[in-house]
Amino acid sequence: EDPNPWLYDNDAAAFAEELVTTNGEIDDDTGVEIVRVTGNIIEPGEPGMLFFRRPIRRTWDNLWNALLGRPCKRGVIVGNARTGKSYSLMYVLRKALKDERVVVLELRKDAKAVYLFEPSGRGCSSRCRAWHVLLEDWKGSG
């Protein structure tokens, strides 16, 4: 039995679905991929446009491919302030959801919540369900 008081989150579900279905545009001059989404779970109320630099995409794609098929269940993104951790986190979330993986995402920035994303497409749809628990109420994953 999960001790966490999960609440279904329509906004997070819509954000996740849009994150998966929105095609990015690559800027020819900089190589930055721009994904225009309407929500923003990392910084609620802020614009939802995401920017993924080419070196970041390459790094995360290489790491993702290296971990496929391995028993890796947890990961942490750490670093100095203003270095792109949030964008990296959204890029990894996007990859995981496109790969139809269930994701538990802990945000310690403005949202201060733990999210559970569950893709329900099974390869034929991009529907996604989402729940959240406020960080102060999080009891861990047992």
Secondary structure, DSSP 8 states (H G I E B T S, - for coil): ---S--EE-HHHHHHHHHHHH---EE-TTT--EEEE-S--SSSTTS--EEEE-HHHHHHHHHHHHHHTTS---------STTSSHHHHHHHHHHHHHHTT--EEEEE-SSS-EEEEEEE--TTS---EEEEEEEGGG-----
